[in-house]
Amino acid sequence: MCLLTPTLGSCQKEIAKIAVSTNSAITTNGLSTSIKLEDRTPKGILKYFDRLIKDSLIVVGQACFPANLNTSEGYKTYFENLNTQTGRYPALLGLHYSQKMGQDTTIINQLAINHWKKGGLVTVGMSFNNPFFEGIDRSLAIDYGKIDLKKLLSTAPDSKEKTAYRNQLTFVSKALLSLKKAGVVVIWRPFHEMNGNWFWWGLEDAKNPEKVSDYHLLWQDMHKTLTQMGLDNLIWVFAPSDPWNQDVRNSLALLYPGSEYVDIVGMSIYKAPVPDFVENYASLKQFNKTIVIAECGDDIDNQGVKVLDEMDILRKYRGKAGYFLQWASWQNSKLNVLVRRAIIDNPNAKEMMNHQWAVTLDEIK
């Protein structure tokens, strides 16, 4: 982490030298603050994020979930190669469970355990297959006329839809229990981007959110189920997508499943250049929870005109969010362009990873 700038006086330069050797950083007021995570319990991690926000620092995160679901390959591409180029690893490792293509969670969990043992943080999500649809790519297959979320609850009558969903819940609970056994605290992000209409658990129409209460029940049922299984190592993240109109923005408060079921609120924001975090920040602030950038990266339709500057991510989100998680890049075959979502694929990655505002793996441990 480079702490010396042309504007630092001799006294500040001495503070900077000390900061390098003691896991500290220079805050916006010129003071040194420890950035080591001492308390690695769920409550301790939440307090840590809040302290970083207060000090205008932010944890760097990178997801390793490539389009081909080869997480080991993704880790090499987005973590190992990034370290080679910048000299640092992200402090937060983003992983994703999915039952597509017979995904092996033991491989994913081992990456999580290794990163945790190195002192890092881990966030996990899951793409649940649509239990109301039979076929391939079932997390994105949607027919709202067939979807009834109440049928999936533990208290619902037996049905093939309930069985399909509860089997997935068993699949993910076993994986999460393995992480608990290894001592890993998981920043758990289920049913994400629920204000969109591209996942089966999402909102069909923001102007007529009839199934909002059903979404609440689904979230609360999962929370109760996993808690009863002993999964007290989870930090629950409510993470909608960046609203594209006022109706969708208004739906966020309606969809919120309740304060007792949520620890962190975040948002998926895919735009280049990085947008000002003002209106979205206000939308998340209403919940009075720790705020994060749950997913971020380049636009899906980027054709080389717009640029996501890694330094802009620090400038726009620090002091408001505890961490940001950049997604994996992927090739848009229709436009024949790389959607540059990963840190390594965007300008000024090395400068960002080594900047005093960015908290990386070597500094958090």
N, C-alpha and C positions, 0 to 999 in steps of 0.2 A: 504494500500500500504506500504510494508516494504521498508524503505529507508536506513536502517543501514546495512553496510557491514563491514567485517573485515578491509578493506583497507581505510575506512573513518577516517580522523584525527578528533581531538576534535572540531575544527572549523566547519568542514563539518557535524559532528553529530548534532551540534546546528542548522545548516541550515536545516537538515533533520527533526528535531523536529518541527521547524516552518512550514515546508512544509506540514506536516501531518495536521496541524490545519488550513491551509489557501488554500486548494486545489492547492497545488504546488507540483512540482517534481524536483528531481535533474537531470540535463541534463548531457551529456557526458563530459562537461567541468567543472562539479562540481558546477554549479550555480543553484540557485533556479528559477523556472519559473512557473507562474500561468497556471493551466490547466483547469480552469473553462471557460465554453463557455458563454461569455457575450452577444454576438450578435447572436440571433437565427433566423436571416433572411437567405435566401439562400446564399447571398453574404457573410454574416458573417460566415456561416458554412464553406464555401469554404476557406475563409481566415484562419479559425481555423485549418482546416486540413493542410494547408500549413505551419502554424506556428508549429504544432506538428511535421511535417516532418523535419523542420529545427532544432527542438530541440531533434530529434531522439526519439520521443514518438509516440505511436500509439493507436488508439481507438479499444477497444475489441468489436467484434460483434458476435452475434449468431442468426442463422435463426431458426424459429419455424414452419417448413413446413414438417411434417412427411409424410411418404408414404401414410397413410390413410387420409390425408388432414384434420385431426382433429387438428386445430391450437391451440385450448384451451389446449388440451392434450399435444401438443408440447411445449407450453409455460410452463406448469407445469414441464415437464420433463427436458427441456433444460435451463430454467431460474430459476424457483423456486428451483428445486433440486440442481442446480449449486450454488445458493446463500446459500443453506443449507450446502453444502459441503465446500464452499470456503469463505463464509462470504461476497461475493460481487456479484452484477449483472453486466452483460455486459452493456456498455454504448449505444451500437447500437443494436436495435431489427430488425431482418430481417423477413419480412412477404411476402406472395405470394398470389395473386389472381388467381383463376381458376374457370371455370364454370363446372368442373367435379363434379359429385355427388351432384349437387345443392348447392354448397358452399355458405354460408351466409357471405357476406362481412361485415355485421354489427358487427359480433363477432370479425372478424379480426380488423376492424377499432377501436373497443373499446379497444382492446389490445394496438393498436398504440397510441390512445389518452391518455390512462392511462400512458403509458411509456413516452410519450412526456411531460405530466404534471409533471412527476417525475423529469424532467430535461434531459431525454434521447433523443437519435436520432433514426429515423425510416427510413428504406429502404424497398421498395416494388418492386416486380416484378410481371409478369403475364405470365402464360402459355396459350397463345391464341390457341384455337382449329383451326385445319386446315380447312379453309373455302372451300377447294377444295376436301374434303373427307367427306363422310357420314359414321359415325360409332362411335365406342367407342375408347377412348384414342386418340382423334383426334389431339392433339398437336404433337404427335410423328409419326403419320401416314403420309407417304410421297410417292408421285408419282410425280417426278419432271416433267414428261411429261404433267401433268395436271395443274401445278402451273404457274400462270401468275400474278405476284404481282401488275402489273399496273391495273388489273381489280378491285383492292380493293380501289383505290384512290377515294377521294371525287369527283373528276372531271370525273371519269370513267362512262361509260353508266351503267344503272341499270342491275343487274344480281343477281342470287341467291348467288353467291360467295361474291359479294360486300355486299349484305344484311346481310349475315351470319357474315362477318367480322365487318361491321359497327355496328351491334347489340352488338358485343363484346366490341367494342370501347365505345359504350354508357354505357354498363355495368360497365366498368372500370372507365369511366369519372365520373359517379355518385358516385362511391365509393371514388374517389380522391377528388371530390368536397365536400363530407361530411367531409373529413379530413381537407380540407382548412377551412371550416366553423368552425371547432374546433381549428383552429390556427396551425395545424401541418404542418411543412415543410417536404416534402417527397423526399428522395433520390430515384429517379424513374429509374428503370433499365429495359427498354423494349427490346424485340428482342435480348436477350442475346445469347452468344456463336454462333454468326452468321457465324463464320468461320468454323464451323463443319457441318456435314450433317445429324444430328439427329433431327433437328427442321425444319419445313416446310419453315421457312423464311431463312434458312441457305444456305451456298454455296454448290452447287451440286458438283463442281469439282474445287479444288484450282488451278489446272493447266490451267483451261479454265473458268475464272470467268465471263461468259457472262451476268449474271443477276445482276452484281454489281450495275449498275445504277438503276435498279428496286428496289434494297434494299435501296439505297439512297432515292428514291422517297417515299418508304413506311415509312421510319423513319421520313423524313421531313413532310410528310402528317400528321402523328400522332402528331408531334411537333406543327404544325400549327393548327390542330383541337383542341388539348387540350389547347393551348394558347388562341385561340379565345373563348373558354369556360370560360376563366378567371382563368385558373389554373397556376397562377404565383408563386405558392408555391412548384414547382417541381425543383429538381436538377437532370439533365439528365445525365445518366451514360451509356457510350459505353463500353461494357464488353465482349470481345471475350474470347474464350477458349485458354488454354495453347497450343501453336502450337506444333504439333508432327513431323513436317518436315519443310524444308525451303520454300516449295511452300505455305504451309499454313501460315507460318510467313510472307511471302511477301504479302499475301492477306489482311493483317490487314490494311495497308495503302490504299488499293483499296476500302475496305469496309467502311472506315471512312466516315460518312455522312456529315461532314463539321463542322468547328469550331463553327459556330454560332448556331448549333443545339446540341452541347455537352458541358457539364460543367466538367465532370469527366471521366477519362478513367480507366478501371480496367481489371481484368482478373480472370477467374476461373482456379485455380491450385489445382489439386487433386493428390498429391504425398506424399509418405512416404518412407524414412525420408523427411523432408521439404527440397526442393531443393534450391540451391543458386539462389537469385533473381538478376541475372546479364543480361543474354540475353533477358529475358522477360521484364526486367526493361528498357533496351535500346529500345525495340520494342514499349513500351508505351510512353517513353520519347519523341519520335519524334513528338507527337501530342501537346506538350507544354501545357498540362492540369494537374490538380491535379490527382495524381495516387492513386488507392486503390487496395486492393485484394478483388474482388467482391464476390468470393466464394472460399472456401478452405476446406481441410479435407483429410481424408485417401484415399488411392487407392481403386478403386472399386473391385479389385481382391485380396485384402489383405487376407492372410491366416495365419496371426499371426507372420510371419517372419519379416516384416517391421514394424517399429514403428514411429508414428507421435508424437514427443516430443513437448508439448505446448510451452516450453521455446524456442525451435528452431524457432517457428513462430515469436516471438519477435525479436530474434537475426537476422533473415534473412530479415524481412520486415520493421522494424523500420528505420526511417531516409530516407525511400523511398516511403512508402505508408501511407496515412492518417488513414486508418482503414483496418482491415481484418474482414471478415464475414465467420465464420465456418457454414457449412450446418448441417442439421439434419442427424443423423445416421440411417441406415436401414439394414434390414436383407437380405443378398444375399442368396436366397434359393437354387440357383444352387451350390454354394460352401459351403453352410451351415455355413456361417461366418457373423459376424456383421461388416458391413462397418462403421468404427468408425470415423465419420466426426464431431460429436459434441464435444465441449470442454470437457464436463463432462466425455466422454468416452475415453479420451486419457491421457497418463502419464503427471504428473506435472501440472495438471490443477490448483490446489490451489496455487502453487508457481507462476505460470504465472499470475493468477488473482490478486495476491497481490504484484506483482513486480512493482518497480518504473517506468519501461518503459511502463507499461500497463495502459491505461486510462479507468476506469470503471465508472459505473453510479454515485456512490457517489462522484466522483471527478469532473465530468463534470458539475454537476448542481450548 
